[in-house]
Amino acid sequence: MTSLPFLSPARLLALLVVTALGSALPAPQAGAQGDEQPSLLAQYGDWNAYAGMSGGRKVCFALAQPSSSQTNPPNRPRDPIYLFVSTRPAENVRNEVSVIIGYPLKPGSEVAAEVGTVKFTLQTQNDNAWLKNPAEEPRLVDAMRKGADIVIKGVSGRGTQTTDRFALKGLAQALDRVAQECR
């Protein structure tokens, strides 16, 4: 059984990337417990590929921010929003899709993800969402590789409805690079 995405090493590394966005990432550094700040492997279109160490284990992921975001009611404040596709070889996890929505989600709610006409349901906790049925991961990643964009819709704990659109240009190349780096 794999760990939940919101507690995974990839999530921890991704948070390091998130805090470093907007400024240049420093060179990878070893941490007290074998952690290493993720390093940017390459940028492909709207996607970045990263690799690092967490708990002494290699973790790689592709990361993107939305190309557009809307809230209803309009102009509600949110923290940054990110879509991840993570690989953790030591845990035998490949292409695990998760989202940081940028606000606490309504407890017990689900998030909808659509790539073209293909729809998926994501479960939630706090500001995170991941596939409700992990067996659908290959189908979602395949749809994302072939699609133009993915639309993520959720509801905050305060009832704000959000729609985030992520362009998928460059995702296939970023995933190929992640697979090459994290075998």
Secondary structure, DSSP 4 states (H G I P E B T S, - for coil): -PPPGGGSHHHHHHHHHHHHTTSPPPPP-B-TTS-EEEEEEEEETTEEEEEEEETTEEEEEEEE--SEEEEESTT------EEEEEEEGGGTEEEEEEEE-SSPBPTT-EEEEEETTEEEEEEEETTEEEESSGGGHHHHHHHHHH-SEEEEEEEBTT--EEEEEEE-TTHHHHHHHHHHH--
